[in-house]
Amino acid sequence: MKDTNNNFISKIILLSIFIAVVFPFPLLAMTNNGQTIWRAKVIEVIKEEKTIIPGTSAEANIQTIEIKLLEGEKVGKNVTIENDFITLKKGDKIFVSYTYDEDSGKELYSVKERDRVMMLLIFIGLFVLALLIFGRWQSFRALISLAGSIFVIAYVLIPKLLEGYPPVITSVVIAVLILFMAIYFTHGFNRESTVAFLGTVSAVIITGIMTYVSIGVGQFTGFGSEEAIFLSLGSSVKFDFIGLLLGGIIIGVLGILDDIAITQVAVVRELYGASNNLTKGEIFKKAMAVGRDHVGALVNTLFLAYTGASLPLLLVFSTSGINLSLAISQEMFAAEIIRTIMGSIGLVLTVPITTAFAVFILSGHNKQNSEIKISHIH
């Protein structure tokens, strides 16, 4: 009875942590560079007309709309503004920026974006519900680790980088912390989790070193994206953009390395449990055979994931008539290639490293004492 009560209490504690992490603060108005961002609702589209953008053949849709502010010091106020950003209709909820011009004494409003928060929360809820129905307690623990990872990135990694902390060291420390949560919170504090953690951390360190070398050899600047250029111009912090590029690659490969490490540990465990006659060498060989198939599938997954994310960039290059050698040499494109290659190398390294750890550490370990299950929640 005592164990049952303890188990129930632990679930309540984990649920509380999950809620606190996923919904840490209410959604409040934001202030940035003198602009205040508020939610608003379109009450009426007063006028709408199309005009040609000067110097192009493209049309722009210009609307005069009446909006009602839903939050902030002017909540409930109706305002008529001009909108040339996105086409809106009556009932749409949006974000607007508010600025007070002291020279003219005028209040300036502009449409920033649609309010998609509720839509996103609904689909997140469906994802969580489907996951819990399918995986139950195991999936709940995976969600706890996922929420913890999001929290660490949002409230530790990003603030520290904004404070000017070294991005490489910071990213490596955060990567290890995320791996710890992802593996131990999901699969429990046991021998198999320790094997997966050691294997993944080892692969991340080696991958990080190789990425550092590749960035140096390729003479990357870290300014291969519009976001980096904007950050350099719009922030008072002096960032190490090469370090940010490296840190981003390290963080990016974590989930997929965790995936394959957990699988290899589970394979070795099952092989030990299925037969007492196999030697360590035979166990290693059989587990590696499974790992090779898994790596083949995941490398393809990794490539397709990065290709999908870079699809608009690929279309730009395809329609610009730029020479292929020049195209792949441009930093924004070369950085994505390096990201894919280093992620793939990390996968390849994780299989033998984790399998070797598992073969020696799990040797003679009682299968019945194991709690680890294969999971793909990252």
C-alpha positions in Angstrom: 0.0 0.0 0.0 2.8 2.4 0.8 4.5 1.8 -2.6 1.2 2.5 -4.3 0.8 5.7 -2.4 4.3 6.7 -3.2 3.8 6.0 -6.9 0.6 8.0 -6.9 2.3 11.0 -5.2 5.2 10.8 -7.7 2.7 11.0 -10.6 1.0 14.0 -9.0 4.4 15.8 -8.6 5.4 15.0 -12.2 2.0 16.3 -13.4 2.5 19.5 -11.5 6.0 20.0 -12.9 4.7 19.4 -16.4 1.9 21.9 -16.1 4.2 24.5 -14.5 6.8 24.0 -17.3 4.4 24.0 -20.3 2.3 26.9 -19.0 4.8 28.8 -16.8 3.3 32.2 -17.2 0.1 33.7 -18.5 0.3 35.2 -22.0 0.9 38.9 -21.4 1.4 42.0 -23.5 5.0 42.4 -24.7 7.1 45.5 -25.1 10.0 45.8 -27.5 12.0 48.8 -28.7 9.3 51.2 -27.6 6.5 49.2 -29.2 3.8 47.4 -27.1 2.2 44.3 -28.6 -1.4 43.7 -27.8 -4.1 41.3 -28.9 -7.0 42.6 -30.9 -10.1 41.5 -32.8 -11.2 42.7 -36.2 -14.6 44.3 -35.7 -15.2 45.4 -39.3 -13.4 45.7 -42.7 -14.4 49.2 -43.6 -12.6 49.4 -47.0 -10.4 47.2 -49.1 -8.5 48.0 -52.3 -5.6 46.6 -54.4 -2.6 48.6 -55.5 0.6 47.8 -57.4 3.8 47.8 -55.3 6.1 50.4 -56.8 8.9 48.9 -59.0 7.2 45.5 -59.2 4.2 43.9 -60.9 3.0 42.4 -57.6 -0.3 43.5 -56.1 -0.8 44.6 -52.5 -4.1 44.4 -50.7 -4.7 47.5 -48.5 -7.5 47.4 -45.9 -9.0 49.9 -43.6 -10.2 48.0 -40.6 -11.8 48.6 -37.2 -10.3 46.6 -34.4 -11.1 46.2 -30.7 -8.1 45.9 -28.3 -8.4 42.8 -26.1 -5.7 43.5 -23.6 -3.4 46.2 -22.2 -4.1 49.6 -20.8 -6.5 50.4 -23.6 -8.4 47.2 -23.4 -11.9 47.5 -24.9 -11.0 50.5 -27.1 -12.1 50.5 -30.8 -9.5 51.8 -33.2 -9.5 52.3 -37.0 -6.2 51.4 -38.7 -4.8 50.7 -42.1 -3.5 47.2 -42.8 -1.3 46.3 -45.8 0.4 43.3 -44.1 -2.1 40.4 -44.3 -5.6 40.1 -45.6 -8.0 40.0 -42.7 -11.8 39.5 -42.3 -14.3 40.3 -39.6 -13.8 38.2 -36.4 -10.1 37.5 -37.0 -7.9 37.8 -33.9 -4.6 39.5 -34.4 -1.5 41.0 -32.7 -1.1 44.8 -33.2 1.8 47.0 -32.2 1.2 50.3 -30.4 3.6 53.2 -30.4 3.0 56.7 -29.1 4.7 59.4 -31.1 5.6 62.2 -28.7 6.5 64.7 -31.4 3.1 64.5 -33.1 1.1 63.3 -30.1 -0.4 60.5 -32.3 -1.0 56.9 -31.4 0.3 54.6 -34.1 -1.1 51.0 -34.6 0.0 48.4 -37.1 -0.9 44.7 -37.7 1.9 42.4 -36.6 0.5 38.9 -37.1 -2.5 36.6 -36.7 -3.2 35.3 -33.2 -2.6 31.5 -33.6 -2.1 30.7 -30.0 -5.4 29.0 -29.4 -5.1 26.9 -32.5 -1.6 25.8 -31.5 -2.8 24.9 -28.0 -5.6 22.8 -29.4 -3.3 20.8 -31.6 -0.7 20.5 -28.8 -3.5 19.2 -26.6 -4.5 16.6 -29.3 -0.8 15.5 -29.6 -0.6 15.1 -25.8 -3.9 13.2 -25.6 -2.9 10.8 -28.5 0.4 10.2 -26.9 -1.0 9.5 -23.4 -3.7 7.1 -24.8 -1.0 5.2 -26.8 1.9 5.2 -24.3 0.3 6.0 -21.0 2.8 6.4 -18.1 5.8 5.9 -20.3 4.6 8.7 -22.7 3.8 10.9 -19.7 7.3 10.7 -18.5 8.5 11.4 -22.1 6.4 14.5 -22.1 7.9 15.6 -18.8 11.4 15.3 -20.3 10.2 17.2 -23.4 8.8 20.0 -21.3 12.0 20.1 -19.3 14.0 20.4 -22.5 11.8 23.3 -23.8 12.1 25.0 -20.4 15.9 24.7 -20.3 16.3 26.1 -23.9 13.8 28.9 -23.3 14.8 29.9 -19.8 18.4 29.0 -19.5 20.1 28.6 -22.9 18.6 31.6 -24.7 18.9 34.0 -21.7 22.6 33.0 -21.1 23.4 33.5 -24.8 21.7 36.9 -24.7 23.9 37.8 -21.7 26.9 37.1 -23.8 28.0 33.7 -22.4 30.3 31.6 -24.7 27.8 29.8 -27.0 29.9 26.7 -27.5 30.5 25.9 -23.8 26.9 27.0 -22.9 25.4 24.8 -25.7 27.5 21.8 -24.7 26.4 22.1 -21.0 22.8 22.6 -22.0 23.0 19.6 -24.4 24.3 17.3 -21.6 21.5 18.6 -19.3 18.8 18.0 -22.0 20.2 14.5 -22.6 20.1 13.7 -18.9 16.4 14.8 -18.7 15.4 13.1 -21.9 16.9 9.8 -21.0 16.5 9.5 -17.2 13.1 11.1 -16.9 11.7 9.1 -19.7 13.3 5.7 -19.1 14.0 5.9 -15.3 17.2 5.9 -13.3 18.6 2.5 -14.1 21.7 0.9 -15.7 20.3 1.0 -19.3 19.6 4.7 -19.0 23.2 5.3 -17.9 24.5 3.3 -20.8 22.4 5.4 -23.3 23.5 8.6 -21.6 27.2 7.8 -21.7 27.0 6.7 -25.4 25.1 9.8 -26.5 27.3 12.2 -24.6 30.4 10.6 -26.0 29.0 10.9 -29.6 27.9 14.5 -29.0 31.4 15.4 -27.8 33.1 13.8 -30.8 30.6 15.3 -33.2 31.1 18.7 -31.6 34.8 18.5 -32.1 34.4 17.5 -35.7 31.9 20.3 -36.3 34.3 22.8 -34.8 37.0 21.6 -37.2 34.6 21.7 -40.2 33.5 25.3 -39.4 37.1 26.4 -39.1 38.2 24.7 -42.3 35.2 26.1 -44.2 35.9 29.6 -42.8 32.3 30.1 -41.8 31.3 33.5 -40.3 28.0 32.6 -38.7 26.2 35.2 -40.8 24.7 32.7 -43.2 21.1 33.5 -42.2 18.9 36.7 -42.1 18.3 36.0 -38.4 22.0 36.3 -37.6 22.3 39.5 -39.6 19.3 41.0 -37.8 20.6 39.9 -34.4 23.9 41.6 -35.1 22.2 44.8 -36.0 19.4 44.8 -33.5 21.1 43.8 -30.3 23.6 45.5 -27.9 25.1 42.2 -27.1 28.3 41.2 -29.0 27.6 37.7 -30.1 30.1 35.0 -31.2 28.2 34.0 -34.4 30.5 31.2 -35.3 30.0 29.8 -31.8 26.2 30.2 -32.2 26.4 28.2 -35.5 28.3 25.4 -33.7 26.0 25.5 -30.7 22.9 25.3 -32.9 24.3 22.2 -34.7 25.1 20.5 -31.4 21.6 21.1 -30.0 20.1 20.1 -33.3 21.5 16.5 -33.3 20.5 15.7 -29.7 17.1 14.2 -30.3 18.2 11.8 -33.1 21.3 10.6 -31.2 19.2 9.9 -28.1 16.8 8.0 -30.3 19.4 5.6 -31.7 21.2 5.2 -28.3 18.0 4.1 -26.6 17.3 1.6 -29.4 20.8 0.1 -29.2 20.6 -0.4 -25.4 17.2 -2.0 -25.8 18.5 -4.4 -28.5 21.5 -5.5 -26.4 19.3 -6.0 -23.4 16.8 -8.1 -25.3 19.7 -10.2 -26.8 21.1 -10.8 -23.3 17.6 -11.8 -22.1 16.9 -14.1 -25.0 20.0 -16.2 -24.8 22.7 -17.0 -22.2 24.8 -18.7 -24.8 25.9 -15.7 -26.8 29.3 -14.2 -26.2 29.9 -10.5 -25.9 31.4 -10.5 -29.4 28.3 -12.1 -30.8 26.0 -9.8 -28.9 27.9 -6.8 -30.3 27.8 -8.1 -33.8 24.0 -8.8 -33.8 23.2 -5.4 -32.1 25.4 -3.7 -34.7 23.4 -5.3 -37.5 20.2 -3.8 -36.1 22.0 -0.4 -35.6 23.1 -0.3 -39.3 19.5 -0.7 -40.5 18.4 2.0 -38.1 21.2 4.4 -39.1 20.3 3.9 -42.8 16.7 4.9 -42.1 17.6 7.8 -39.8 20.2 9.3 -42.1 17.5 9.5 -44.7 15.1 11.0 -42.2 17.7 13.6 -41.2 18.3 14.6 -44.8 14.6 14.9 -45.6 14.0 16.9 -42.4 16.7 19.5 -43.2 15.7 19.5 -46.9 12.1 20.3 -45.9 13.2 23.1 -43.6 15.4 24.5 -46.4 12.9 24.1 -49.2 12.2 27.8 -49.8 16.0 28.3 -50.0 16.4 25.5 -52.5 13.7 27.1 -54.7 15.4 30.4 -54.6 18.7 28.8 -55.8 16.8 26.8 -58.5 15.1 29.8 -60.0 18.1 32.2 -59.7 20.3 30.5 -62.3 23.3 30.5 -60.0 26.1 28.1 -60.8 25.8 24.9 -58.6 29.3 25.2 -57.2 28.6 28.8 -56.2 25.2 27.9 -54.7 26.5 25.2 -52.4 29.5 27.4 -51.4 27.2 30.1 -50.1 27.3 30.0 -46.3 23.5 29.7 -45.8 23.5 26.6 -48.0 26.9 25.2 -46.9 25.9 25.5 -43.2 22.8 23.3 -43.8 25.0 20.7 -45.6 27.4 20.6 -42.7 24.5 20.4 -40.3 23.2 17.3 -42.1 26.6 15.7 -42.4 27.6 16.2 -38.8 24.2 14.9 -37.6 24.7 11.8 -39.8 28.3 11.3 -38.5 26.9 11.6 -34.9 24.4 8.8 -35.8 27.1 6.5 -37.1 29.3 7.1 -34.1 26.5 6.6 -31.6 25.8 3.0 -32.7 29.2 1.4 -32.0 29.9 3.5 -28.9 26.6 2.9 -27.2 26.5 -0.8 -28.3 30.0 -1.3 -26.8 29.0 0.4 -23.5 25.8 -1.7 -23.4 27.6 -5.1 -24.2 30.0 -4.6 -21.3 27.9 -2.8 -18.7 24.7 -4.9 -19.2 26.6 -8.2 -19.2 25.0 -10.5 -16.6 22.4 -7.9 -15.8 19.0 -9.3 -15.0 16.5 -8.4 -17.7 13.7 -8.4 -15.1 15.2 -5.4 -13.4 15.1 -3.3 -16.5 12.6 -0.6 -17.1 13.8 0.9 -20.3 11.6 0.9 -23.3 12.2 2.2 -26.8 10.7 5.7 -27.1 10.9 8.3 -29.8 9.7 11.4 -27.9 12.2 14.3 -28.1 
